[in-house]
Amino acid sequence: MLRRWLCVCALGVCFSACQEGKREVKEIDRLPEIFPDYKAVTVPVNIAPLNFMLDGAESIEVQFSKSGTILLTCRGKQGIDISLKKWRRLMAEAQGDTLEVKVFSKKQGRWEGYKAFPLMVAADSIDPYLAYRLIDPGYELGTRLCLVQRDLSSFQEKAFVPASLVEGSCVNCHSFCNYSPDHFMFHVRWKDPGTIIVKDGKAKRVNTKAGLERPGSYRMWHPSGRYIAFSCNDTYQAFHAFADEKIKVYDLAGDLMIYDVEHNRVLADPRFNVRDQWMAYPAWSPDGKYLYFCKAEPVKLPQEYRKLRYGIYRVDFDAETGLLGDSIVPVIDPAETGTTAVYPAVSPDGRYLMYTEADCGVFLIHHEDADLRIWDLQTNSLVDADVLNSERAESYHGWASSGRWVVFSSRRLDHAYTHCYFAYFDRNGQMHKPFVMPQKDPEFYKMYLRSFNVPEFIGGEVTVSPYRLEEVMKGKIEDAL
């Protein structure tokens, strides 16, 4: 395999020499420092073009080759802007194979050629859309909050809950049922509060408190579409003067409840509504037979924050009655790991549990030590997922409908903003190097001053009208029973 790769690289140099003609090129024995870093990543065949730049270059030229044959050449000043039509043709030719990418740069009138790097094009496609929340770095006001959908095969981005709909409010905790763009929910807080539930173009606003101390917050749809599991949390923020600890978010209480969408009723089990246990982040198994959730022993907050550690547990569920079973099983036990584990997400085949781990806490988006972990539920062992992690915070995550791709939030680019990353999880259970969501302008992530929050794959475009959502958000609210 190595010999084949060396031969291909050599052929690439020969072809580049032919292309250059009389132009003299000095070969540099190192890889180019491109931004964003797309070197040696695996991408889906239907992903948008991987436009990138090379700082300090007067001009650049990029050649994409397969088996020594140049399939596409792109030129630009500091960066490349690849034609969508040409990129799709390139991806189709390279599907299930590896491209060699050779970068040339012109500096001070002289051309340099860098070592070629591989770009693997998986045969597996990715879900066509990604939904996320865009949020400013401030925490006082929700002045520009919006829920957005991005076409992953192009650069088209469109708000399905525009900021103008929620001016003066906070919109958060969106969730889609079985990746459906026509079956989803989100919360509105502060002004005109309530849970907005959309199904088949019809929407309603619900008060899920139903006699409980708090309404539902963290959420996930049951695969049947009939139920939504909620944790009901009393959330606070603490601000710090230290650069590495600007904000801590924690809960002073947390219960579990299940909302029956069809009958507009809340099912509350007394075992999961007690003061001596704090619960959060419910997540269903794909077959709907189990509910995973996070649980911690209460500590004195904020003084004992560093002692706050959540584990991940599982309980049986009966979809006919809406009742939780008797047996509560620890899956990730904080007494054994000495860490906190949150954001459980089970793969579509039911085999793998992805979660976020850190030293302590429940809301880990600001934790530098937060890393992603994958637990094999079949072998009861960890899968090597180190390639996903960085020195910065990795936090919220989700599985593609095929189980072959994951998306997650990371602050690795600049420490201040979360961005969406994708990674390939192959059929051998091996995770590949992640890459940031492509943008048309390679400088996008150096200039854009908003965070991408709670990314979630969806199978198509949300079509419900924002005007219809506005009517519901400002209209009558239904009280759950």
C-alpha positions in Angstrom: 0.0 0.0 0.0 2.8 2.4 0.9 4.7 1.6 -2.4 1.5 2.3 -4.3 1.1 5.6 -2.6 4.7 6.6 -3.3 4.3 5.7 -6.9 1.1 7.7 -7.2 2.9 10.7 -5.6 5.8 10.4 -8.0 3.4 10.2 -10.9 1.6 13.3 -9.6 4.9 15.2 -9.6 5.6 14.1 -13.2 2.2 15.3 -14.3 2.6 18.6 -12.5 5.9 19.0 -14.3 4.2 18.5 -17.6 1.5 20.9 -16.7 4.0 23.5 -15.6 5.9 23.5 -18.9 8.7 26.0 -18.6 7.6 27.2 -15.2 10.2 26.4 -12.6 8.8 24.8 -9.4 10.8 24.2 -6.3 9.7 21.1 -4.5 9.2 21.4 -0.7 9.5 18.3 1.4 6.6 19.0 3.7 2.8 19.2 3.6 1.1 22.6 3.0 -0.4 24.4 5.9 -3.8 24.9 4.4 -6.8 26.4 6.2 -9.1 24.8 7.0 -7.2 21.6 7.5 -8.5 19.0 5.0 -5.4 16.9 4.8 -5.9 13.2 5.0 -9.6 13.3 5.8 -12.4 11.1 4.7 -15.4 12.9 3.2 -18.8 11.8 2.0 -19.4 11.7 -1.7 -22.2 14.3 -1.5 -20.3 16.9 0.6 -19.9 20.5 -0.6 -16.5 21.6 -2.1 -13.6 21.7 0.3 -12.4 25.2 -0.4 -9.2 26.1 1.4 -6.5 28.8 1.5 -2.7 29.1 2.0 -1.6 32.1 4.0 1.2 34.2 2.6 0.7 33.0 -1.0 0.4 35.4 -4.0 -1.3 32.6 -6.0 -2.0 29.0 -5.5 -2.8 26.0 -7.8 -4.3 22.8 -6.6 -4.4 19.5 -8.5 -6.7 16.6 -7.7 -5.5 13.3 -9.1 -6.5 9.7 -9.0 -4.0 6.9 -9.9 -1.6 9.5 -11.4 -4.2 11.2 -13.6 -5.1 14.8 -12.9 -8.9 15.1 -12.7 -9.3 18.7 -11.6 -7.0 21.8 -11.4 -8.1 24.9 -9.5 -6.3 28.2 -9.2 -6.8 31.3 -7.0 -5.0 33.9 -5.1 -4.7 32.9 -1.5 -7.4 30.3 -1.8 -9.5 28.2 -4.1 -13.2 28.4 -4.9 -14.2 25.2 -6.6 -17.1 25.0 -9.0 -19.9 23.0 -7.6 -20.5 21.3 -10.9 -16.8 20.3 -11.3 -16.6 19.2 -7.6 -19.6 16.9 -7.9 -18.1 15.3 -11.0 -14.8 14.8 -9.2 -16.5 13.2 -6.2 -18.5 10.8 -8.4 -15.2 9.7 -10.1 -13.4 9.2 -6.8 -16.3 7.6 -4.8 -14.9 4.8 -2.7 -11.4 5.7 -3.7 -8.6 8.1 -2.7 -7.6 11.4 -4.4 -4.1 12.8 -4.3 -4.1 16.6 -3.7 -1.0 18.6 -4.8 -0.7 22.2 -3.8 1.5 24.8 -5.5 2.1 28.3 -4.2 3.7 31.4 -5.7 5.7 33.5 -3.2 7.8 36.5 -4.1 7.4 35.5 -7.8 8.6 31.9 -7.3 6.6 28.7 -7.4 6.8 26.0 -4.8 5.3 22.5 -4.8 4.3 20.8 -1.5 4.1 17.2 -0.8 0.8 15.7 -1.9 -1.7 14.5 0.6 -4.6 12.0 0.3 -8.3 12.8 0.3 -10.4 9.7 0.9 -13.9 9.8 -0.7 -16.2 7.4 1.1 -18.8 5.4 -0.8 -21.2 6.4 2.0 -23.2 9.6 1.6 -24.1 11.9 4.5 -27.6 13.1 5.4 -28.5 16.0 3.1 -29.1 18.7 5.8 -27.8 19.8 9.1 -29.8 21.8 11.6 -28.2 24.0 14.3 -28.6 27.1 16.3 -26.6 30.2 15.7 -25.7 32.2 18.8 -23.6 35.2 19.7 -20.8 34.8 22.3 -22.7 36.9 24.8 -25.1 35.3 27.3 -27.2 38.2 28.5 -29.7 38.6 25.6 -31.0 36.4 22.8 -31.0 39.2 20.3 -29.9 37.2 17.2 -30.7 33.6 18.1 -32.0 31.6 15.2 -32.4 28.0 14.1 -30.8 27.3 10.8 -30.7 24.4 8.2 -27.7 23.9 6.0 -27.6 22.0 2.7 -24.5 19.9 3.1 -24.1 19.3 -0.6 -23.8 23.0 -1.2 -23.4 26.2 0.8 -27.0 27.1 1.1 -28.0 28.1 4.6 -31.6 29.1 5.6 -33.2 29.9 8.9 -36.3 27.9 9.6 -36.8 29.9 12.9 -35.5 33.4 12.0 -34.2 35.7 14.7 -37.1 38.1 14.0 -39.5 35.5 15.3 -37.8 35.2 18.7 -36.6 38.8 19.4 -36.3 39.2 23.1 -36.7 35.4 23.7 -34.4 32.4 23.8 -34.9 29.6 21.3 -33.2 26.4 22.0 -33.2 22.6 22.4 -34.5 21.7 18.9 -35.0 18.0 18.2 -36.1 16.1 15.1 -38.0 12.8 15.2 -36.2 10.1 13.1 -34.3 12.7 11.1 -37.6 14.0 9.7 -37.7 17.7 8.7 -41.5 17.7 9.1 -41.5 16.3 12.6 -39.6 18.4 15.2 -39.8 20.5 18.3 -38.0 23.4 20.0 -38.3 25.5 23.1 -39.0 29.3 23.4 -38.1 30.9 26.7 -38.6 34.3 28.4 -41.1 36.0 26.1 -44.1 33.9 25.0 -42.5 30.7 26.5 -43.5 27.2 25.5 -42.6 24.1 23.6 -43.3 24.3 19.9 -44.2 20.9 18.3 -44.4 20.4 14.6 -45.8 17.4 12.7 -46.7 17.1 9.1 -46.9 20.9 8.7 -49.1 21.3 11.7 -47.7 23.1 14.8 -48.8 23.8 18.4 -47.4 25.4 21.5 -47.5 23.4 24.7 -46.9 24.1 28.4 -45.3 20.8 29.5 -45.1 21.8 33.2 -48.4 20.0 34.0 -48.3 20.4 37.8 -44.5 19.6 38.0 -42.1 22.1 39.5 -40.5 22.8 36.1 -41.4 22.4 32.4 -39.4 20.1 30.1 -36.0 21.2 29.0 -33.4 18.7 27.5 -35.3 16.4 25.2 -35.4 13.5 22.7 -38.2 12.0 20.6 -39.1 8.4 20.9 -38.6 6.6 17.6 -42.4 6.0 17.4 -43.0 9.7 17.4 -45.6 9.4 20.1 -43.4 10.4 23.1 -40.8 12.9 24.0 -38.5 12.3 26.9 -37.6 15.4 28.9 -35.4 16.3 31.8 -36.8 19.2 33.9 -33.9 21.2 35.1 -33.3 24.3 37.3 -30.3 25.8 35.4 -28.0 28.6 36.5 -24.8 30.3 35.2 -21.7 31.4 37.1 -19.2 33.8 35.5 -15.5 33.8 36.2 -12.7 36.3 35.8 -10.2 33.7 34.7 -9.7 33.3 30.9 -10.1 29.5 30.9 -13.2 29.5 33.0 -15.4 32.3 31.7 -18.7 30.6 32.5 -20.0 27.5 34.2 -23.5 26.2 33.6 -25.0 23.9 36.2 -28.4 22.5 37.4 -29.7 22.8 41.0 -32.3 20.2 40.3 -33.2 17.7 37.6 -36.1 15.3 37.1 -37.3 13.0 34.2 -40.7 12.9 32.6 -42.2 11.6 29.4 -44.7 13.7 27.4 -47.3 11.7 25.4 -47.7 13.8 22.2 -50.9 12.1 21.0 -52.8 12.5 24.3 -51.2 15.8 25.5 -50.3 14.3 28.8 -47.3 14.1 31.1 -46.2 10.8 32.5 -44.1 11.4 35.6 -42.5 8.4 37.5 -41.9 9.2 41.2 -38.6 7.4 41.1 -37.2 10.0 38.7 -38.6 13.0 40.5 -36.7 13.1 43.7 -34.5 15.8 45.3 -31.6 13.5 46.1 -30.8 12.8 42.4 -30.2 15.2 39.6 -31.0 14.0 36.1 -30.4 15.3 32.6 -30.1 14.5 28.9 -32.5 11.6 28.1 -31.8 9.6 25.0 -33.7 6.7 23.5 -32.3 3.5 22.0 -33.2 3.3 18.2 -35.6 0.5 18.9 -37.4 2.5 21.5 -37.0 -0.2 24.2 -34.6 1.7 26.4 -34.2 5.2 27.8 -30.7 6.4 28.6 -30.2 9.3 30.9 -27.6 11.1 33.0 -27.8 11.1 36.8 -25.6 12.7 39.6 -25.6 12.9 43.3 -26.3 16.4 44.5 -23.5 18.6 45.7 -23.4 22.1 47.1 -23.2 24.5 44.2 -21.3 26.5 43.1 -18.8 25.8 45.9 -18.5 22.0 45.2 -18.8 22.2 41.4 -15.7 20.2 40.8 -17.3 17.3 42.7 -20.3 17.2 40.4 -20.1 14.0 38.3 -22.8 12.5 36.2 -23.1 8.9 35.0 -25.1 7.4 32.2 -27.9 4.9 33.1 -30.4 2.9 31.2 -34.0 1.8 32.0 -36.5 -0.3 30.1 -39.5 1.4 28.4 -42.9 0.0 27.4 -44.1 2.0 24.4 -47.7 0.6 24.8 -48.2 2.0 28.3 -45.6 4.8 28.3 -44.1 3.4 31.6 -40.5 2.9 32.6 -39.3 -0.5 33.8 -38.1 -1.6 37.3 -34.4 -2.1 36.6 -32.1 0.9 36.3 -28.7 -0.2 34.9 -25.5 1.9 35.1 -23.7 2.1 31.7 -21.0 4.6 32.5 -20.5 4.7 36.2 -18.8 7.9 37.6 -17.7 5.9 40.7 -15.6 3.8 38.4 -14.4 6.4 35.9 -13.9 9.3 38.3 -15.2 11.6 35.6 -18.5 13.0 34.4 -20.4 11.6 31.4 -23.1 13.5 29.5 -24.9 13.9 26.1 -25.6 10.2 25.5 -26.4 9.3 21.9 -26.9 5.7 20.6 -25.9 4.8 17.1 -28.8 3.9 14.7 -27.8 0.2 14.8 -28.0 0.3 18.6 -24.5 -0.9 19.2 -22.5 2.2 20.1 -23.0 4.9 22.7 -21.3 8.2 22.1 -21.0 10.6 25.0 -18.9 13.5 26.2 -16.5 13.1 29.2 -14.8 15.7 31.4 -13.5 16.0 34.9 -16.8 17.4 36.3 -20.0 19.3 35.4 -23.1 18.8 33.3 -22.9 21.5 30.5 -19.5 20.9 29.0 -19.4 23.2 26.0 -17.1 25.5 28.0 -14.8 22.8 29.4 -11.4 22.6 27.9 -11.0 19.0 29.0 -14.2 17.8 27.4 -13.6 14.9 25.0 -15.8 12.5 23.0 -16.0 8.8 23.9 -17.6 5.9 22.2 -18.7 2.9 24.2 -19.4 -0.5 22.5 -22.6 -1.7 24.1 -22.0 -5.2 22.7 -18.5 -5.8 24.1 -18.8 -3.3 27.0 -15.5 -1.6 26.1 -14.3 1.7 24.7 -13.8 2.3 21.0 -10.7 4.3 20.1 -12.1 7.8 19.4 -9.0 9.8 20.2 -8.8 11.1 16.6 -11.9 13.2 17.3 -10.5 15.1 20.2 -8.3 18.2 20.6 -6.9 20.4 23.4 -10.1 22.4 23.3 -13.7 21.5 24.1 -15.6 18.9 22.2 -19.2 18.8 23.3 -22.6 18.1 21.6 -22.7 15.4 19.0 -25.0 13.2 16.9 -25.1 10.2 14.5 -26.0 10.3 10.9 -29.0 8.1 9.9 -26.7 5.6 8.3 -24.4 5.4 11.4 -21.4 5.9 9.2 -20.9 9.6 10.0 -21.0 11.7 13.2 -21.2 15.4 13.8 -19.9 17.2 16.8 -19.2 20.7 18.2 -15.6 21.7 18.8 -13.8 24.9 19.8 -10.4 23.7 18.4 -10.2 26.5 15.8 -10.1 29.6 18.0 -11.1 28.5 21.6 -14.0 31.0 21.6 -16.6 29.7 19.1 -18.1 26.2 18.5 -18.0 24.9 15.0 -19.4 21.8 13.4 -17.1 18.9 12.5 -17.8 15.6 10.7 -16.0 12.3 10.9 -16.4 9.0 9.2 -17.1 5.8 11.3 -16.3 2.9 9.0 -17.7 -0.6 9.1 -14.7 -1.9 11.0 -15.6 0.4 13.9 -12.7 2.8 13.2 -13.2 6.5 13.5 -11.4 8.7 10.9 -9.9 12.2 11.1 -12.7 14.9 11.4 -13.1 17.9 9.2 -14.9 21.2 9.7 -18.1 21.9 7.8 -17.0 23.4 4.4 -17.8 27.0 3.6 -17.6 28.8 0.3 -15.1 31.3 1.5 -12.0 29.7 3.0 -11.6 32.6 5.4 -15.1 32.2 6.8 -14.1 30.7 10.1 -11.5 33.5 10.7 -14.1 36.2 10.3 -17.5 34.8 11.5 -18.3 35.7 15.1 -21.1 33.3 16.0 -21.2 29.8 17.4 -22.8 26.8 15.8 -24.9 25.1 18.5 -26.5 21.6 18.9 -25.9 20.2 15.3 -28.4 17.6 14.3 -28.7 15.7 11.0 -32.0 15.9 9.1 -33.2 14.0 6.0 -34.4 17.0 4.0 -35.4 20.7 4.1 -37.7 22.0 6.8 -40.7 23.4 4.8 -43.1 24.7 7.5 -43.4 28.4 7.1 -41.8 30.8 9.6 -45.0 32.8 9.4 -47.0 29.7 10.5 -44.5 29.2 13.4 -44.9 32.9 14.4 -48.7 32.5 14.6 -48.3 29.4 16.9 -45.6 31.0 19.0 -47.8 34.1 19.7 -51.1 32.2 19.8 -52.8 30.1 22.5 -50.8 27.7 24.5 -52.1 24.2 25.4 -51.5 23.0 29.0 -50.4 19.4 29.1 -52.5 17.1 31.4 
